[in-house]
Structures are given as structure tokens and as C-alpha cells.
Amino acid sequence: MKNRILRPALLCAAALFAIAAQADAGHEHGSAHAGAHAQDTHDADTPYGRPGDAAKAQRTVRVVMSDTMRFDPATITVRRGETVRFVAANGGRLEHEFVLGTTASLKAHAEEMRAMPDMQHADPGAVRVAAGASGEIVWQFTEAGSFEFGCLIPGHFEAGMVGKVVVR
């Protein structure tokens, strides 16, 4: 009788452990927390492009992040196939992020960030920037469309810290 009860409990615990390990595979916990949303690992092509080669960047776009929870510029237009170096400059006193994605992926990742506010990104489509500092992302936009960038630090995205990349 004990084995009939114990075996399903162990299988359930093993399944939960496997699910947790899979969900956590792209993340580390704590202040050195690194990773990306499971749908956007940036290891390969995404709906909005792929990591770019810095030597092939066709232009540099400086994006200033402010404590008013805004990006300047808020809209950036690029050509399909163009490789862009984004310089994310934090002009505020708070830490900010510049994360590329789709509307759905950014919303989902913002949800994860609320659960793990110390999450830091270690993928080529995201950079966390300390107050007064700057960081870079080099990205090649392979598909036409409208995509987004945002600051996913809890409260920032919800306050409207979102911008748009239009790929023509």
C-alpha cells in the first residue's frame, strides 16, 4: 500500500522538479540573475531579427532612458536586413533596461520580472544599465514589421517605458 502512494508522489515530485528546472534553465537567481524569456532566447532568429555582428553595424542609434519612464527616441525606423548598434544611455538616477522583443514577449517577460525583480539579462537582445552609464546591443532586423523595446524592471514597463522599432 505504501508503495502505491509513494510511487505517484515521487513521480509527481520528479515531474515538478523537471518543469522547474526547464523553466529556470535560462535564468540564475539573485543579483547576478541572467537569462531571457523562454520564447526569446536570442540564440537564433526571432520574429524581430537576430544578434548582429558589431563590425557590420550600419549605424548607431543612441536611446536615452529617463526616470520619467520614457525612451528618447520612442520610435526608431530601420531597414529590413539592417544591422544597428543601439547605445542605451541611462540619463536617470534609477537602473533601466533596453530589451528588444514583440509586444507579447515583452509583456510575458515583464510578468517574470515582477516575480524575480533582480533578473538581469545575459542575452544579446537585452541590456541592463546603471544610472549614468550606457550599454550596447547590436541587432540585425531580418523581418519587416513593428516590434518593441522596453524597460522590464518592475513598474517601469507598466508606467509606459516602451518604444517601437519599425522595420521597413
Buried (B, 14 or more C-beta within 10 A) or exposed (E): EEEEEEEEEEEEEEEEEEEEEEEEEBBBEEEEBBBBBBEBBBEEEBBBBBBBEEEEBEEEBEBBBBBEBBBEEEEBEBEEEBBBBBBBBBBBEBBBBBBBBBEEBBBBBBEBBBEBEEBBBBBBBBBBBEEEEBBBBBBBBBBEBEBBBBBBBBBBBEEBBBBBBEBE
